[in-house]
Amino acid sequence: MAAQDFRIVDGLFYTKEHLWVKAEGDDAVVGITDYGQHQLGDVVYVELPQVDSEVESGDKVASIESVKAAIDIFSPLTGKVISVNDDLKDDPSLVNTDPYGEGWLYEMKMSDPSELEDLMTADDYRAYIEEIESEEEL
């Protein structure tokens, strides 16, 4: 598939591990991108972080199991987890069907909002996906 086949939402931040971050003030919602969920295939289980846990950028905070693979999710930001998407316990496929909406993973209070500057913009992420896809065609 080509990069333009995947939904990439403007105004969000992205990581090379295919996570998205929606920042509002000091709060940030984290989820997996459309490209990321597509690579995983059908999600069958999501392990979420504990509410009130303190996480550093790069810490393992969650895991996702699909019919193809199991992956660890590493926090793109430092802060405190303030809520998790409990709907994923009953319906982990929301990660596949609505990755930027009902399929979000967790929300956190950022300790250092300047860490957002280390993440990619939507345009940067599109270019990154194009790079990955062109390498896979070789």
N, C-alpha and C positions, 0 to 999 in steps of 0.2 A: 504494500500500500504506500501511497505517497503522503508526504507530510500534510498536504492540504486536505487529505481524507479524514484527519483527526481534528476534533474540536479543541481549540485553544482559546481560552477566554481572555480578552484584553482586560487590563486593569488588575490582574492577579500577578503573583510572583511564582517562579518555577525553580525546581532543582533538577540537577542532572539525574537524580534518582526517580524522576517522574512524579514528584509531588507538586501540588499547587498550594499557595498560601494566599488567603484573602485577609488583608490587614485593615482594621478599623480602629484608629487610636492605638491603644496599647494591646488590643485584643487581636488574635490571629486565628483563623480557622484553617485547618490543614486537611488535605485530601489527596487522593491519587488522580493523576491526569487521565484523560481519555486514552492517550497513547499507552500509558502504564497499565491500565485495566485491560486494554486490548492485548498487550503482550502476555499478561497473566492468563487470560482465558476466563472461564466461568469461576467466579469466586465462591468458595463453599464455606469459609470460616474466616472471621476477623477477630484477632485478639487486640483489645484496646488498652491504652495506658490507664493507670489509676488516677481518678480525680484527686486533685491536691498534690500530685507528685511534682517534684521539681526536676526539670530536665535541662541538660546542656545541649547546645547545638552539636549534632553528631551522635547523641545517645540513642540507643535502641529504645523505641517507645511503643511499638506495636508490631504485629505480624499479620500477614495475609496468606491464606492458603487457597489455592485454586486447583482445578483439575490438572493443570500443567506443572505447578511449582508452589513452593512455599518461600516467601520472602520476608525479610525483616524490614521494618520501617524505621528510619533514623530521623530524629527531629531536625528540621531545618533551622530551628531557632532555640534560644535559651529562654526559659520561663517556667511558669506553673500551669499545669493542666487544670482548666476550670470546668470543662464538660467533655463528655464523650457521646458519640452517636449510638445510643443503646438500641436503636432500630436495627443496627447491623447484626445484633445477636440473633434476632429472629429472621432477618432477611439480608444475609451478606451479599446477595446479588445486586443490591442497590448500588454497590461500588461499580458494577458493570452498566446498569441501566441508567444511572443518573450521577456520574462521578463528580460533577460540579454542584450538585444540589443535594438530594436526599442521601447520597452516598459519601458525604463528608466523614472524616474519621474522628477528629477531636478539635477542641478549641483551647487556646492557651492565652495567658496574660504574659506578654513579652517582657523580659527583663531589660532588653537592649534593642529597641526598634531599629537602631542603625544596622543591625545584622541583615535587615531586608536588602540593604545595598549590595550584599554578597550574592543575592539570588538573581535569577534571570527575569527579564521582562517577557511578555508574550512574544514579541518579535525575536528576542534572543532564543527563546525556547523553540519557536518555529524553525529557526536556522539550525538549531541543535538537532531537531528531529530530521530535518532534511539531510544533515551530515550523516546521521546514523543510517537512514534509509539508503543513501547513496553508497555507503560502505558495504551494506548488506547485499547490494546488487552486484558487487564485484565478484 
